[in-house]
Amino acid sequence: MQTTETKLKKVKGGHRGRTIVFSIVIFFLVAIVSGLWYWNTHKKRIIKNKLETVIQEKSGGLYKIKYDSLSIDEMDGYLSISNMNLSYDSARYTELTKQGHEPSILLNIHIPEISVSGVKTPKALIGDEIIGRKLEIKNPVINIMYTNPGKDSSQAVPPKAIYEQILGDLDLIKADSILISGAQITTSNFKTKKTGMQLQDVNITLVDVKVDSSSSTDSTRMFFSKETSFTCGKLSWSSPDNLYSYNVENISAGSVSRLLRIKSFSMVPALDEEAFVKALPAQGDRFDFSVSNIEMKNIDMQQLLEENIVADNILLPSPSLKIYRDLAIPRDTKNRVGAYPHQLMQTIPITFTLGKIVVTNGFIEYKERHHTSRQAGKIQYHTINAVISNFTNDKKAIAANNVMTVDMSAQFLNKAPLKVSGQFYLLDANGRFNLSGTLGAMDATVLNPVIENTGLTHIRSGKIKKAEFNVQGSDHVADGKITLLYDDLKVNVLEKDKGSAELDKKGLASFMANMAIKNANPLRKDPVRVAQVHLERNNNASFFNFAWKTLLKGIMETVGLK
C-alpha cells in the first residue's frame, strides 16, 4: 500500500504538472490575446509601415506613398484605402541621375479610393499567397513623365521578369476580378513639361487574374488575366509643332472578342487655310481628316502587348480628307526620294500587319491656290470604296508577300465613275509601283472649277467618253500608256488683268489654242491616239505630284499640247 507521504508526493507532483501545463496554456492565451489586441490596435500602422517599406525597397528609394485612411475587416477579408498618393522623391531622382541611373519614366499617382474584398486573410498574413475576390481602383489620376535619358527610353523594359517584380516574396497573387474605373492618364516630357497624350475616363476590367511563374508564360492570358476589356472616353494629343490636334473618342477593346472599336478619330488643323500655310517653313499641305465607327477585327492581343499590331482587317466607314496647298509659297529643296507612301510605312517604329483596310463611302478633296491667279481650284472624289491588302512593315510578312495592293472606286467630281488599281512593292530598292485605272464618260465642262483657277483655261465645250491609264514607276522615272477618248473640245485661255480679281478671256490666245489642239480622239476615221509617256521625276516632288504629272503629260500629248 502506498503511504500517506507517497500519496501526498503524487498529489503535489500532479498539481505541479498541471500548474506548469496550465501556466503554459495561460501564457499562450495571454500571448494570443495580447497579439490580437496589439494587431487590432496597431494593424493600420503595421500595414502602413510595410507598404512604405515595400515601395521604398522596390523603387530603390525613388518613390514615397501616403494615404489619408485605411479600413480593415479580417473576418470579411475587406480592406479599403482613401486618397492614396504615390510620388517620386526629387532628391533621390537627382542622386540617381548623378550616378548615371536616371529612370526613363517618373510617376505621380493619386487614387481617391482603393478597395479589396474577399481576401483569404490567413494566407495573406502567414502564407506566401494573396487570394481575393475583387480589387477595385476608383478614379485614379496618373501622370507619366518621360525623362528621355537615352534612345527609346519611353519604351524601356525592366530587366527582371514582370511577374517577379509584382510578386516580390510571394508565390501567388490571385483575384476573381480587378476593376479600374474613371482613370485620367496624362503623359508629358519631364524636362520641357510639354504635355503628350491625355486619356480621359479610362476603364479596365481584368477577369480571373493570376500572377505566378506559370501565368507569365500562359499564352491564353493577357495582363495575367483570362479576360481583359478596356474602354477610354477620350484620347487626345498635339503634333510636335502644335499645328494639329488629334482626338480619339470612345475606344473599346476586349481580349475575348478580339475587337477594337473607335467611335471617332479626327486630325484637326489649329489654324485656317491661309494662316496655316503661312505658319509652315515652306510650301506644304494642310490636312483635315475625320472618320467615325472604326473597327479593327481579330486583333492578336499578345502581339499588341509587344507593341506590334496584327489584325485581319480595319473597317473605315465614311472617312473625310481635305487637303489644301498654296503654290505661291516657296517650295523647300528637300530630296523626297525614298518617301513614297509604301516606303514611309517601313519607317514607322511600331511593327504592323493588317490583312485588309476596307474604306466605304469616303470623300477626298484636294484644293490648290494658284500662284498667279490667286484663285483656288479643287478636285473632289465622292463615294470612295477601297480595299488595301497586305498593309505591313513586318519584314517576315514582306518576305512571304512583298506586294501591297490597292483597289479603289469613286465618283470623280461626283460626275464620272473612276476605278484605280495599284501594286506597291514593299522594301523594293527602287520604290517600284504600278498604277492603272479608268474614268467614265462626263461632260468636259465639269472640269472648269478645277482648271480655270489653276490652269487659267476654260473649257467651252467637250465630251469625255473614256480615259484609261497604265503606269509603271520607281524612285526616279515613270513609263506608261494614257488613252483619252473625247469629242468637240474647245477652250478659252484666261488671264487675270492687273488690279482685277476676275479672270478674263483672251481672244487671240484662245483662237491660237483651239487651232493647236486636236478637238477629238479619234479624229474622224483616224486610229485612236495612245500617249506613250516617259517622265523623269523631280526629286523634290511627292508621290502624288509625280503620278499626276505623269498622267497630265499623257493628256496634254493626246490633245496636241506638248
C-alpha positions, 0 to 999 in steps of 0.5 A: 500500500502506498503511504500517506507521504507517497500519496501526498508526493503524487498529489503535489507532483500532479498539481505541479504538472498541471500548474506548469501545463496550465501556466503554459496554456495561460501564457499562450492565451495571454500571448494570443490575446495580447497579439490580437489586441496589439494587431487590432490596435496597431494593424493600420500602422503595421500595414502602413509601415510595410507598404512604405517599406515595400515601395521604398525597397522596390523603387530603390528609394525613388518613390514615397506613398501616403494615404489619408485612411485605411479600413480593415475587416479580417473576418470579411477579408475587406480592406479599403484605402482613401486618397492614396498618393504615390510620388517620386522623391526629387532628391533621390531622382537627382542622386540617381541621375548623378550616378548615371541611373536616371529612370526613363519614366517618373510617376505621380499617382493619386487614387481617391479610393482603393478597395479589396474584398474577399481576401483569404486573410490567413494566407495573406498574413502567414502564407506566401499567397494573396487570394481575393475576390475583387480589387477595385481602383476608383478614379485614379489620376496618373501622370507619366513623365518621360525623362528621355535619358537615352534612345527609346527610353519611353519604351524601356523594359525592366530587366527582371521578369514582370511577374517577379517584380509584382510578386516580390516574396510571394508565390501567388497573387490571385483575384476573381476580378480587378476593376479600374474605373474613371482613370485620367492618364496624362503623359508629358516630357519631364524636362520641357513639361510639354504635355503628350497624350491625355486619356480621359475616363479610362476603364479596365476590367481584368477577369480571373487574374493570376500572377505566378511563374506559370501565368507569365508564360500562359499564352491564353492570358493577357495582363495575367488575366483570362479576360481583359476589356478596356474602354477610354472616353477620350484620347487626345494629343498635339503634333510636335509643332502644335499645328494639329490636334488629334482626338480619339473618342470612345475606344473599346477593346476586349481580349475575348472578342478580339475587337477594337472599336473607335467611335471617332478619330479626327486630325484637326488643323489649329489654324485656317487655310491661309494662316496655316500655310503661312505658319509652315517653313515652306510650301506644304499641305494642310490636312483635315481628316475625320472618320467615325465607327472604326473597327479593327477585327481579330486583333492578336492581343499578345502581339499588341502587348509587344507593341506590334499590331496584327489584325485581319482587317480595319473597317473605315466607314465614311472617312473625310480628307481635305487637303489644301496647298498654296503654290505661291509659297516657296517650295523647300529643296528637300530630296523626297526620294525614298518617301513614297507612301509604301516606303514611309510605312517601313519607317514607322517604329511600331511593327504592323500587319493588317490583312485588309483596310476596307474604306466605304463611302469616303470623300477626298478633296484636294484644293490648290491656290494658284500662284498667279491667279490667286484663285483656288481650284479643287478636285473632289472624289465622292463615294470612295470604296477601297480595299488595301491588302497586305498593309505591313512593315513586318519584314517576315510578312514582306518576305512571304508577300512583298506586294501591297495592293490597292483597289479603289472606286469613286465618283470623280467630281461626283460626275464620272465613275473612276476605278484605280488599281495599284501594286506597291512593292514593299522594301523594293530598292527602287520604290517600284509601283504600278498604277492603272485605272479608268474614268467614265464618260462626263461632260468636259465642262465639269472640269472648269472649277478645277482648271480655270483657277489653276490652269487659267483655261476654260473649257467651252465645250467637250465630251469625255467618253473614256480615259484609261491609264497604265503606269509603271514607276520607281524612285526616279522615272515613270513609263506608261500608256494614257488613252483619252477618248473625247469629242468637240473640245474647245477652250478659252485661255484666261488671264487675270488683268492687273488690279482685277480679281476676275479672270478674263478671256483672251481672244487671240490666245484662245483662237491660237489654242483651239487651232493647236489642239486636236478637238477629238480622239479619234479624229474622224476615221483616224486610229485612236491616239495612245500617249506613250509617256516617259517622265523623269521625276523631280526629286523634290516632288511627292508621290502624288505630284509625280503620278499626276504629272505623269498622267497630265503629260499623257493628256496634254500629248493626246490633245496636241499640247506638248 
